[in-house]
Amino acid sequence: MTKKILMVLTSHDELGNTGNKTGFWVEEFAAPYYAFVDAGVEVTLATPKGGQAPIDPTSTLEDFQTEATHRFEADDVAQAKIANTVILSSVNESDFDGVFYPGGHGPLWDLTDNTDSITLIENFLKAGKAVAAVCHASAALLNVKQASGDFAIKGKAVTGFTNSEEEAVQLTEVVPFLLEDELIKRGGNYQKAQDWHAFVVQDGLIITGQNPASSALVAQKLLAHLFA
């Protein structure tokens, strides 16, 4: 049986009140996407609004390009998938073996409180299926609850973009909240490595990565879990 992974991307493209654009971070989509595709996994892309998933323009700058991003640039099939994502409310956990949330600043605005996303993640966890997120996309886990009513990340080892990394990109005053602080407030056992170093933690069904450098490792952990 072919394994199936759902990738949930942001639809949000405004960087607070700065007048600048945001969206998903290309590398955080591309590296995991190709890890999945190359492993023979069927990938479906979804966003809250459906259609074109917005790309953070900063992530397309030369400094942030990798082998995976160059592959994406030349890949008409992947480009078409990004342009035609399915609407998040239309997808069902039962159709997939796992879910992956790429980061970028966009998810802070539209995936933290999104009821479709929250319900979807709760259903994946209830079904014993892994949920993976990298960088700012760990925000999608913030308001997910267990059947007991406790936050799903309470007592769980988690990571995500650090306060100091946010400060380094000078967006501390722009973002709606600091992810590190909020993960801790929900009772998460927040862990981190040095800024910009690859760091991933898995606690049961929850797999999280700290920053863009961690995206391929998060994908590998999800694949290892699926094929275990």
LINFEN-V392570 format. One record per residue. N is the residue number from 1. PSI is psi in degrees with one decimal (NA if undefined). NEAR is the number of other C-alpha atoms within 12 Angstrom. D_LAST is the distance of its C-alpha to the last C-alpha in Angstrom with 2 decimals. Layout:
n: (N	N)
psi: (PSI	PSI)
near: (NEAR	NEAR)
d_last: (D_LAST	D_LAST)
This chain:
n: (1	2	3	4	5	6	7	8	9	10	11	12	13	14	15	16	17	18	19	20	21	22	23	24	25	26	27	28	29	30	31	32	33	34	35	36	37	38	39	40	41	42	43	44	45	46	47	48	49	50	51	52	53	54	55	56	57	58	59	60	61	62	63	64	65	66	67	68	69	70	71	72	73	74	75	76	77	78	79	80	81	82	83	84	85	86	87	88	89	90	91	92	93	94	95	96	97	98	99	100	101	102	103	104	105	106	107	108	109	110	111	112	113	114	115	116	117	118	119	120	121	122	123	124	125	126	127	128	129	130	131	132	133	134	135	136	137	138	139	140	141	142	143	144	145	146	147	148	149	150	151	152	153	154	155	156	157	158	159	160	161	162	163	164	165	166	167	168	169	170	171	172	173	174	175	176	177	178	179	180	181	182	183	184	185	186	187	188	189	190	191	192	193	194	195	196	197	198	199	200	201	202	203	204	205	206	207	208	209	210	211	212	213	214	215	216	217	218	219	220	221	222	223	224	225	226	227	228)
psi: (129.8	131.2	148.4	129.0	135.4	129.3	124.0	116.8	163.7	154.3	-2.8	128.6	7.4	126.2	81.0	-135.6	21.1	-17.5	-4.4	161.2	153.4	-162.0	-143.0	154.3	119.9	-49.0	-34.8	-17.1	-49.3	-47.6	-48.9	-41.8	-47.6	-29.0	-42.4	-50.5	-44.1	-20.4	4.2	15.9	142.1	125.6	130.6	136.4	134.2	151.1	159.4	-38.4	-10.9	174.3	-148.2	123.4	126.5	134.6	131.9	117.9	-29.8	-34.2	-9.2	-2.9	152.2	-37.5	-26.2	10.6	144.3	177.5	-40.4	-39.9	-37.0	-37.4	-40.1	-42.9	-33.1	5.8	99.6	-34.3	-48.3	-39.4	-41.7	-36.5	-41.2	-33.5	-17.3	49.1	151.9	157.4	130.7	-38.8	-15.0	-7.1	154.1	133.6	-35.6	-16.0	-2.1	159.0	-19.1	167.6	144.7	131.2	109.0	154.5	-146.3	161.7	-22.5	-46.7	-26.5	-34.5	-39.8	-0.1	-7.0	-44.9	7.7	115.5	-33.5	-43.9	-44.6	-48.0	-41.1	-48.6	-41.5	-39.6	-38.4	-47.4	-41.5	-35.0	1.1	28.4	145.2	145.4	123.3	144.6	149.6	142.9	-127.6	-17.7	-12.4	-17.6	-26.4	-17.6	-13.4	-41.5	16.7	133.6	157.0	170.1	-29.3	-15.9	-13.0	155.7	141.3	-30.1	-0.1	122.9	2.1	142.8	122.2	159.8	176.0	176.6	129.1	160.2	-40.0	-31.2	-39.2	-40.2	-38.6	-32.8	6.7	41.2	12.8	-38.8	-5.7	-40.9	151.6	-21.6	163.7	120.2	-45.0	-47.3	-43.8	-37.0	-39.3	-41.5	-30.6	3.8	8.2	144.6	79.8	130.1	153.6	158.3	-171.3	151.9	135.7	4.8	145.2	129.4	126.6	140.1	143.2	128.7	100.9	-120.8	-3.7	120.8	124.8	148.4	149.9	-39.7	179.8	-34.8	-16.2	-6.1	-44.7	-36.3	-37.7	-44.2	-41.7	-39.3	-39.1	-43.1	-42.4	-39.0	-44.2	-36.1	9.8	NA)
near: (10	16	24	31	40	44	50	50	55	49	39	33	30	28	30	23	14	14	10	18	23	35	39	45	42	43	41	48	50	44	34	43	46	32	31	36	26	17	22	18	28	24	35	37	39	37	39	35	28	26	22	27	39	37	36	32	24	23	27	26	16	14	10	21	24	24	18	27	29	21	22	27	20	14	17	12	17	28	26	19	26	35	23	22	31	29	27	33	21	19	29	27	32	20	22	31	34	43	53	54	52	53	54	51	53	42	46	43	33	36	42	34	20	29	21	28	43	32	28	40	48	35	29	34	30	22	19	21	31	40	51	54	52	55	54	50	50	53	51	49	50	43	33	37	27	21	13	11	13	18	25	36	39	27	20	27	29	46	44	56	51	39	32	23	26	29	18	14	18	13	25	23	17	23	28	25	26	30	42	35	27	32	39	29	19	27	23	32	25	34	27	30	23	17	24	24	21	25	32	37	36	32	27	22	33	42	43	53	49	48	43	43	33	39	49	37	32	46	45	31	35	45	34	20	25	28	19	9)
d_last: (14.06	14.18	12.09	14.70	15.17	18.44	20.17	23.06	25.93	29.28	32.54	34.68	36.79	39.53	39.25	41.13	44.88	44.89	45.50	42.59	39.57	35.92	32.76	29.25	28.75	28.22	25.94	23.61	23.22	23.47	21.01	18.02	19.39	19.52	16.10	14.85	17.55	17.06	13.40	14.97	14.26	17.33	18.78	21.48	23.73	25.66	28.40	30.70	33.61	32.02	33.49	33.68	31.37	33.61	32.82	34.02	36.79	36.39	32.90	34.56	36.86	36.73	35.62	32.27	31.41	28.46	27.25	25.09	28.12	30.34	27.98	28.08	31.88	32.16	29.71	31.75	28.87	27.07	30.51	31.28	28.10	29.14	32.64	31.63	28.89	28.68	30.13	27.69	29.49	28.75	24.94	22.99	19.61	19.19	19.17	16.06	12.35	12.95	16.06	17.30	20.83	22.61	25.55	29.19	31.93	32.08	29.42	31.61	34.18	32.52	29.01	29.84	31.96	30.88	30.59	28.57	25.92	26.07	25.77	22.89	20.84	21.98	20.84	17.30	17.11	18.89	16.46	13.50	12.34	11.92	15.20	15.79	19.31	21.21	24.78	27.20	24.69	23.63	26.90	25.24	23.75	27.19	28.51	25.44	26.15	24.55	26.21	28.34	29.82	28.46	26.85	23.06	23.00	25.48	24.47	21.23	20.76	21.41	23.02	24.93	28.06	30.40	34.04	35.19	33.31	34.95	38.24	37.79	37.57	40.55	39.14	39.29	42.28	40.95	37.58	37.77	36.09	34.38	30.64	30.32	33.10	31.71	28.20	30.10	32.49	29.72	28.78	25.81	25.25	25.94	24.98	26.00	26.62	29.78	30.76	29.17	26.67	22.97	21.34	18.13	17.13	14.25	15.40	13.24	12.79	15.35	14.87	18.27	20.03	23.68	25.35	25.32	24.33	20.99	19.94	17.97	16.06	15.23	13.96	11.77	10.26	9.85	8.28	5.74	5.22	5.68	3.81	0.00)
